[in-house]
Amino acid sequence: MDTLIFEQIVLLAAIGAIVGIVARRLRLPYMPGLVIAGIVIGFLPWQVSVPFNKDLLFDVLLPPLIFEAGLNIKWRELRRDLRVVGIFAVAGVMISALVTAALMHVAGGWVWPAAILFGVLIAATDPVSIIATFKEANVVGRIRLLVEAESLFNDSTAAVGFAVALAFATGESPGLGSAIWQLALTAAGGGIFGLLIAVIALLVIGRAEDELAELALTTLAAFGSFWAAEHFGFSGILATTAAGLVIGNRVGGKAKVERSEAVMLHFWEFAAYLANAIIFILLGIALANQNFGSSLLIVAFAIVAVLAGRALAVYPLSAIFSRSSQRVPVASQHTLFWGGLRGALALALALAVPESLPYRQEILMATFGVVAFSVFAQGTTVTLVMRNLGELPTKNSKRRGRV
């Protein structure tokens, strides 16, 4: 990594820490505060050389966030709601993408290739934004599991859908059977990679006596599972989620002593904190460089289309479980709808749209607009909505007991 870029990343992390201190003292939302700090930096003469792209997000910043989330998911609780999460992560993304694309075509006047490409890349909820928001609000219980697990597992659907939509936009025509097979392969491959790497790490950890060596092994599991899965065309997010889930639930190794477990959890909480700070500051800088004045109508259409797509995915799919033990209460449905945040992951996919496509700029502006709305409108009010719905925990709730 270039020395200047590394220095700037360290400086952005320090700015994030300062924003965190100020936000806590003023009792303001932390995530929007980071984005505002990034917007301010974007208007300063200081030239930030840190690239806000898919490579930085996937190779460096996402693994610690996803791994830390996986560590804190209890398998017995996830297993109970795995069918609900799976339906939302697959069918929910497809429905949301189709509704959004149709509205952008009909109401926004976009050609079908552009509408479909945008609908797919914006359909999946963003784990970065959701995990950060829910952690700050100390959300616990089943609703946190549902929202976070959906955002972690819908990556495969979005990735495969994006590849299919991009092929369609560039003149290729992949078949439906091929897309379904690729989705299954991507998800299964990611899960297997994460499982294998986590089990190997736990076998070694079970024989280790050094806490620092154990942390190094969990770091290898977090980044190694992500990189290996992505290298072979599988889902890195699912791989790292699986690795965190296995290690967090102690499958394949000796149970950790209480002190060692606390050290591991604090280490990864710190790593996730730094990654969050850098991501949202860079997001703010990227927003500052956009000219929304000429694209307000497009952004408005996009926001309405995305919200409509999310609503038509959440409420009908929740009705499927209305008469079962996995019933999703109405209050939780409202939280799933309004808490379906979009963020850095959608922007990373939008930035990956080839410059040769004539409507790339419109897709970028619509994506930036939806993300800005998601951060400042949904991100700042979702806890208020949850409080009014009775979905927030008491002050004495413990984070590790959230699921």
Backbone torsions as a table, in degrees:
resi	resn	phi	psi	omega
1	MET	NA	137.0	179.1
2	ASP	-57.5	138.9	-176.2
3	THR	-59.5	-42.3	-179.7
4	LEU	-62.1	-42.6	179.7
5	ILE	-64.0	-42.3	179.1
6	PHE	-62.1	-43.0	179.1
7	GLU	-61.9	-40.5	-179.4
8	GLN	-69.3	-35.3	176.3
9	ILE	-62.2	-43.4	177.6
10	VAL	-61.9	-42.4	179.6
11	LEU	-65.1	-40.5	177.9
12	LEU	-63.7	-38.0	177.2
13	ALA	-63.9	-39.5	178.1
14	ALA	-65.5	-41.0	176.4
15	ILE	-61.5	-40.4	178.0
16	GLY	-60.8	-39.2	178.5
17	ALA	-65.0	-41.4	179.1
18	ILE	-64.5	-44.4	178.2
19	VAL	-60.5	-39.1	178.9
20	GLY	-62.1	-43.1	178.8
21	ILE	-63.4	-46.3	-179.1
22	VAL	-64.4	-43.5	-178.8
23	ALA	-62.4	-40.0	179.9
24	ARG	-67.6	-40.5	-179.9
25	ARG	-66.7	-37.6	-179.3
26	LEU	-89.6	-1.2	-178.9
27	ARG	56.2	46.9	178.7
28	LEU	-109.6	155.1	177.9
29	PRO	-60.7	134.0	-175.3
30	TYR	-74.3	-46.1	-175.4
31	MET	-61.3	-51.1	175.7
32	PRO	-60.9	-32.6	177.4
33	GLY	-61.1	-41.0	177.3
34	LEU	-64.0	-42.4	179.9
35	VAL	-64.5	-41.8	177.7
36	ILE	-61.6	-41.5	177.3
37	ALA	-60.0	-41.0	177.8
38	GLY	-65.3	-39.2	177.9
39	ILE	-62.1	-42.9	177.8
40	VAL	-60.6	-45.3	179.0
41	ILE	-60.8	-37.2	-179.0
42	GLY	-62.7	-25.2	179.3
43	PHE	-93.9	-3.0	178.2
44	LEU	-84.6	158.8	178.9
45	PRO	-68.9	-11.8	179.7
46	TRP	-65.2	124.1	-179.2
47	GLN	-91.1	113.4	179.0
48	VAL	-87.3	122.7	-176.6
49	SER	-94.4	-3.1	-178.9
50	VAL	-71.4	119.5	-177.0
51	PRO	-76.4	126.6	175.7
52	PHE	-92.0	88.8	-176.8
53	ASN	-142.5	178.6	-176.1
54	LYS	-64.7	-35.7	-178.2
55	ASP	-62.7	-47.8	179.8
56	LEU	-64.9	-43.2	-177.7
57	LEU	-64.3	-47.7	-175.2
58	PHE	-78.1	-40.6	-172.8
59	ASP	-81.4	-26.8	-171.6
60	VAL	-120.9	-48.0	-166.5
61	LEU	-93.4	-32.7	-178.0
62	LEU	-72.5	-42.0	-176.2
63	PRO	-52.2	-48.3	179.8
64	PRO	-64.8	-35.0	178.5
65	LEU	-65.9	-46.1	-177.6
66	ILE	-69.8	-41.5	-178.8
67	PHE	-64.1	-42.5	179.8
68	GLU	-63.8	-38.0	177.3
69	ALA	-65.6	-42.5	179.0
70	GLY	-62.8	-36.9	179.4
71	LEU	-57.9	-32.7	-172.5
72	ASN	-98.7	8.0	175.8
73	ILE	-94.1	127.0	176.4
74	LYS	-85.4	124.2	-175.9
75	TRP	-59.6	-40.9	-177.4
76	ARG	-61.5	-33.3	178.6
77	GLU	-77.8	-39.9	178.3
78	LEU	-64.6	-40.5	-179.9
79	ARG	-60.7	-36.8	-179.9
80	ARG	-64.8	-34.5	-176.5
81	ASP	-111.6	17.6	-176.1
82	LEU	-62.7	-35.4	179.2
83	ARG	-66.3	-41.6	178.3
84	VAL	-63.9	-48.3	-179.4
85	VAL	-60.7	-42.6	-179.8
86	GLY	-62.7	-42.5	178.6
87	ILE	-61.9	-45.2	179.6
88	PHE	-66.3	-39.6	-175.1
89	ALA	-71.4	-26.3	-178.8
90	VAL	-105.8	-67.3	-178.3
91	ALA	-63.9	-37.2	-179.1
92	GLY	-62.0	-43.2	179.0
93	VAL	-65.4	-42.5	-179.5
94	MET	-62.6	-46.8	179.9
95	ILE	-62.2	-47.8	-179.4
96	SER	-59.1	-43.1	-179.2
97	ALA	-64.5	-43.4	-178.5
98	LEU	-66.5	-44.1	179.3
99	VAL	-63.4	-46.4	179.9
100	THR	-60.7	-45.1	-179.7
101	ALA	-62.9	-42.9	-179.3
102	ALA	-62.9	-43.2	-179.8
103	LEU	-67.9	-38.0	178.5
104	MET	-67.5	-31.1	178.3
105	HIS	-75.3	-46.9	-174.9
106	VAL	-76.9	-52.2	-175.6
107	ALA	-87.1	-35.4	-177.4
108	GLY	-88.5	-14.8	177.9
109	GLY	77.2	16.3	-180.0
110	TRP	-77.6	150.3	172.4
111	VAL	-68.7	155.4	-175.0
112	TRP	-57.9	-44.4	-179.3
113	PRO	-58.0	-42.7	179.5
114	ALA	-68.2	-42.3	-178.5
115	ALA	-64.2	-42.9	-179.6
116	ILE	-67.2	-42.5	180.0
117	LEU	-61.7	-44.9	177.9
118	PHE	-65.9	-43.4	-179.1
119	GLY	-58.9	-39.7	-179.1
120	VAL	-71.5	-46.6	-174.4
121	LEU	-71.1	-21.7	-178.4
122	ILE	-99.3	-6.3	-172.7
123	ALA	-72.6	-39.2	-175.6
124	ALA	-75.1	134.9	175.8
125	THR	-71.7	150.1	-170.9
126	ASP	-94.4	118.3	-179.5
127	PRO	-63.3	-32.1	-178.3
128	VAL	-61.5	-52.5	-178.1
129	SER	-65.5	-44.0	-175.6
130	ILE	-66.9	-47.3	-178.5
131	ILE	-61.9	-42.6	179.7
132	ALA	-63.4	-44.7	-177.8
133	THR	-66.3	-46.7	-177.8
134	PHE	-69.4	-34.7	178.1
135	LYS	-66.4	-43.0	180.0
136	GLU	-62.8	-37.8	-178.8
137	ALA	-84.3	-2.0	-179.5
138	ASN	56.7	41.8	178.2
139	VAL	-70.8	135.1	-179.8
140	VAL	-130.4	174.7	173.3
141	GLY	87.8	-167.8	-173.9
142	ARG	-63.5	-36.7	-176.8
143	ILE	-62.4	-37.1	177.8
144	ARG	-66.4	-41.9	178.1
145	LEU	-59.4	-47.1	-177.6
146	LEU	-61.8	-48.3	-175.5
147	VAL	-68.6	-47.3	-178.2
148	GLU	-68.7	-44.0	-178.8
149	ALA	-63.7	-39.9	176.8
150	GLU	-59.6	-45.6	-178.0
151	SER	-65.6	-29.5	178.7
152	LEU	-78.1	-37.9	-174.0
153	PHE	-87.9	-18.8	-177.7
154	ASN	-81.0	0.1	178.2
155	ASP	-58.9	-44.6	-177.6
156	SER	-61.5	-43.8	179.3
157	THR	-60.9	-45.0	-179.2
158	ALA	-66.0	-41.8	-178.1
159	ALA	-63.9	-46.6	179.4
160	VAL	-67.5	-42.8	177.9
161	GLY	-60.4	-39.1	178.9
162	PHE	-65.0	-42.5	179.4
163	ALA	-62.9	-41.7	179.0
164	VAL	-66.5	-44.6	-179.9
165	ALA	-64.2	-38.6	179.0
166	LEU	-66.3	-39.2	177.3
167	ALA	-64.0	-40.9	177.7
168	PHE	-63.1	-41.5	-178.8
169	ALA	-67.7	-27.6	-178.4
170	THR	-97.0	7.8	173.6
171	GLY	101.0	-2.9	177.8
172	GLU	-86.7	166.9	-177.8
173	SER	-141.0	76.3	177.4
174	PRO	-68.1	142.4	-178.0
175	GLY	-76.8	162.3	179.5
176	LEU	-64.4	-41.5	179.1
177	GLY	-61.1	-40.5	178.7
178	SER	-64.3	-39.5	179.8
179	ALA	-66.1	-42.5	179.6
180	ILE	-64.6	-43.1	178.0
181	TRP	-61.9	-42.0	-179.7
182	GLN	-65.5	-37.5	177.6
183	LEU	-63.4	-47.1	179.6
184	ALA	-63.3	-41.9	-179.0
185	LEU	-66.1	-42.4	-179.6
186	THR	-62.6	-45.4	-179.2
187	ALA	-68.7	-47.9	-178.4
188	ALA	-64.3	-42.7	179.8
189	GLY	-62.4	-42.3	178.2
190	GLY	-62.5	-44.8	179.6
191	GLY	-62.4	-42.0	-179.3
192	ILE	-65.7	-43.8	177.7
193	PHE	-58.4	-47.3	-179.7
194	GLY	-62.2	-42.0	-179.9
195	LEU	-63.1	-49.0	-177.5
196	LEU	-63.0	-46.1	-178.1
197	ILE	-66.6	-38.3	178.6
198	ALA	-66.1	-42.0	179.7
199	VAL	-63.7	-42.6	177.7
200	ILE	-61.6	-44.2	179.2
201	ALA	-61.6	-40.8	-179.0
202	LEU	-68.7	-34.9	177.5
203	LEU	-62.5	-38.4	178.5
204	VAL	-74.9	-42.0	179.5
205	ILE	-59.9	-36.7	180.0
206	GLY	-61.9	-19.6	179.5
207	ARG	-104.7	-1.6	-176.8
208	ALA	-91.5	150.7	177.4
209	GLU	-116.6	-7.5	-174.5
210	ASP	-100.9	121.2	-178.9
211	GLU	-64.3	-35.3	180.0
212	LEU	-67.6	-37.7	176.8
213	ALA	-65.2	-37.1	178.3
214	GLU	-64.7	-40.8	177.3
215	LEU	-63.5	-39.8	178.6
216	ALA	-62.3	-39.2	179.7
217	LEU	-68.3	-39.1	177.1
218	THR	-68.3	-33.3	175.6
219	THR	-63.8	-42.9	176.9
220	LEU	-61.7	-40.4	179.3
221	ALA	-64.7	-41.7	-177.8
222	ALA	-65.6	-54.3	-177.0
223	PHE	-78.9	-38.3	-177.9
224	GLY	-63.8	-42.1	178.8
225	SER	-63.5	-41.3	-179.5
226	PHE	-65.2	-51.9	-176.7
227	TRP	-64.3	-42.8	-177.9
228	ALA	-63.7	-45.4	-179.5
229	ALA	-63.1	-46.2	179.8
230	GLU	-63.2	-37.1	-179.3
231	HIS	-61.0	-37.0	-178.5
232	PHE	-95.5	11.9	174.6
233	GLY	83.2	17.6	178.3
234	PHE	-102.0	-178.8	-177.3
235	SER	-82.7	112.2	177.5
236	GLY	-67.3	-36.7	180.0
237	ILE	-64.6	-43.6	178.1
238	LEU	-66.7	-36.2	179.0
239	ALA	-62.8	-47.9	-178.9
240	THR	-71.0	-33.9	174.1
241	THR	-61.2	-46.2	178.9
242	ALA	-62.3	-41.5	179.2
243	ALA	-62.8	-45.1	178.6
244	GLY	-65.2	-39.6	179.8
245	LEU	-63.2	-44.1	-179.3
246	VAL	-66.7	-48.6	-179.3
247	ILE	-66.1	-40.7	179.8
248	GLY	-64.2	-27.9	179.5
249	ASN	-100.5	5.7	173.5
250	ARG	61.1	45.5	176.1
251	VAL	-88.9	127.6	174.1
252	GLY	90.6	4.3	179.2
253	GLY	-148.9	173.6	-179.9
254	LYS	-70.7	150.4	178.1
255	ALA	-64.2	137.6	-179.7
256	LYS	-76.2	147.2	172.8
257	VAL	-71.3	159.7	-171.8
258	GLU	-60.0	-41.6	-177.5
259	ARG	-67.1	-43.3	-179.7
260	SER	-62.3	-40.7	177.8
261	GLU	-63.3	-41.8	179.9
262	ALA	-63.7	-40.6	178.8
263	VAL	-60.9	-45.6	-179.2
264	MET	-62.3	-45.9	-178.4
265	LEU	-64.5	-41.6	179.1
266	HIS	-66.4	-39.3	179.2
267	PHE	-60.2	-47.3	-177.2
268	TRP	-75.3	-26.9	173.6
269	GLU	-65.7	-40.0	177.3
270	PHE	-65.2	-44.6	179.5
271	ALA	-61.1	-41.9	178.6
272	ALA	-65.9	-36.5	179.3
273	TYR	-61.7	-46.1	179.4
274	LEU	-64.2	-44.4	-179.8
275	ALA	-61.3	-43.1	177.9
276	ASN	-58.9	-46.7	-178.0
277	ALA	-58.8	-46.3	-177.8
278	ILE	-66.1	-43.3	-177.9
279	ILE	-60.4	-48.4	-173.9
280	PHE	-75.6	-29.5	173.9
281	ILE	-67.6	-44.5	177.5
282	LEU	-63.1	-35.8	176.3
283	LEU	-62.3	-42.4	177.5
284	GLY	-63.2	-41.6	177.9
285	ILE	-62.0	-41.7	179.0
286	ALA	-64.4	-39.8	178.1
287	LEU	-64.4	-37.0	-179.1
288	ALA	-64.1	-25.1	-177.2
289	ASN	-89.2	4.4	-179.2
290	GLN	-99.4	145.7	177.1
291	ASN	-104.4	92.1	-176.7
292	PHE	-78.6	-13.4	-174.7
293	GLY	-58.1	-38.3	-177.1
294	SER	-90.0	0.4	-174.9
295	SER	-128.0	19.7	-175.4
296	LEU	-61.0	-38.9	-178.9
297	LEU	-66.7	-42.6	178.2
298	ILE	-61.4	-45.2	-179.5
299	VAL	-62.6	-42.6	179.7
300	ALA	-62.2	-45.6	177.0
301	PHE	-59.9	-43.3	-177.2
302	ALA	-63.9	-42.4	-179.8
303	ILE	-62.1	-47.2	179.4
304	VAL	-62.8	-41.8	-178.7
305	ALA	-64.8	-41.9	-179.4
306	VAL	-67.1	-42.9	178.1
307	LEU	-63.9	-40.6	178.5
308	ALA	-64.7	-42.3	178.5
309	GLY	-62.5	-40.5	178.6
310	ARG	-66.0	-42.5	-179.5
311	ALA	-63.3	-43.1	-177.9
312	LEU	-75.3	-8.7	172.7
313	ALA	-93.1	-45.1	-173.4
314	VAL	-69.8	-53.6	-170.7
315	TYR	-70.4	-47.5	177.8
316	PRO	-64.5	-39.3	-179.9
317	LEU	-68.8	-33.9	176.4
318	SER	-64.8	-31.9	-179.5
319	ALA	-64.3	-24.3	179.2
320	ILE	-59.8	-32.8	-175.2
321	PHE	-101.3	11.9	-172.8
322	SER	-63.4	-26.0	-178.1
323	ARG	-110.0	17.6	-179.0
324	SER	-117.0	173.9	178.1
325	SER	-69.3	-13.6	179.0
326	GLN	-96.5	20.5	-178.7
327	ARG	-54.1	135.8	177.6
328	VAL	-99.0	112.9	-178.7
329	PRO	-57.7	154.8	-178.7
330	VAL	-58.1	-41.0	179.1
331	ALA	-60.3	-40.4	178.5
332	SER	-68.9	-32.7	176.3
333	GLN	-63.3	-42.1	178.1
334	HIS	-63.3	-39.1	178.6
335	THR	-67.0	-41.6	177.2
336	LEU	-60.4	-38.7	179.2
337	PHE	-67.5	-56.5	-174.6
338	TRP	-75.9	-24.0	179.6
339	GLY	-87.9	7.0	176.7
340	GLY	-80.4	73.2	-174.3
341	LEU	-75.6	149.4	172.4
342	ARG	-114.8	147.1	-175.9
343	GLY	-159.3	-132.1	-170.6
344	ALA	-62.7	-32.8	-178.0
345	LEU	-64.4	-42.3	178.2
346	ALA	-64.8	-40.6	179.2
347	LEU	-65.3	-38.4	179.1
348	ALA	-61.9	-40.9	177.4
349	LEU	-68.6	-40.3	179.4
350	ALA	-63.0	-39.9	178.9
351	LEU	-68.6	-19.0	179.2
352	ALA	-84.4	-6.0	176.3
353	VAL	-65.7	127.8	-177.5
354	PRO	-57.2	141.4	179.9
355	GLU	-67.8	-16.8	-179.4
356	SER	-71.7	-19.8	179.1
357	LEU	-73.9	129.1	-173.3
358	PRO	-66.1	-22.0	-176.9
359	TYR	-104.7	18.0	-178.9
360	ARG	-59.8	-42.4	-177.3
361	GLN	-63.8	-40.1	177.9
362	GLU	-63.1	-41.2	178.3
363	ILE	-63.5	-43.0	179.1
364	LEU	-61.5	-47.6	-177.9
365	MET	-64.1	-41.7	178.4
366	ALA	-63.2	-41.1	-180.0
367	THR	-66.1	-46.3	177.5
368	PHE	-59.2	-41.4	-179.8
369	GLY	-64.6	-43.8	178.8
370	VAL	-64.5	-41.4	179.5
371	VAL	-64.5	-42.0	178.3
372	ALA	-61.6	-43.9	176.5
373	PHE	-61.8	-42.4	-178.5
374	SER	-61.8	-42.8	-178.0
375	VAL	-70.4	-49.6	-170.7
376	PHE	-88.9	-30.3	179.2
377	ALA	-92.8	-57.6	-178.1
378	GLN	-74.1	-44.2	-176.7
379	GLY	-61.9	-32.7	-178.5
380	THR	-88.5	-13.0	-176.0
381	THR	-116.2	-10.1	-175.8
382	VAL	-62.6	-36.2	178.5
383	THR	-69.6	-34.7	176.0
384	LEU	-65.0	-43.0	177.2
385	VAL	-60.9	-44.7	-179.2
386	MET	-65.8	-36.9	178.4
387	ARG	-64.8	-42.7	178.7
388	ASN	-66.9	-26.4	179.6
389	LEU	-89.5	-4.2	-178.3
390	GLY	77.1	25.3	-176.7
391	GLU	-97.6	-5.7	-178.8
392	LEU	-89.3	150.4	-177.9
393	PRO	-79.2	170.0	172.4
394	THR	-75.4	167.0	-177.0
395	LYS	-65.2	-23.3	-176.5
396	ASN	-92.3	5.4	-178.5
397	SER	-67.1	142.6	-180.0
398	LYS	-100.8	140.3	-175.0
399	ARG	-64.6	-40.5	-177.0
400	ARG	-69.8	-16.3	179.5
401	GLY	-98.7	20.4	-170.6
402	ARG	-73.0	-22.0	-178.7
403	VAL	-120.4	NA	NA
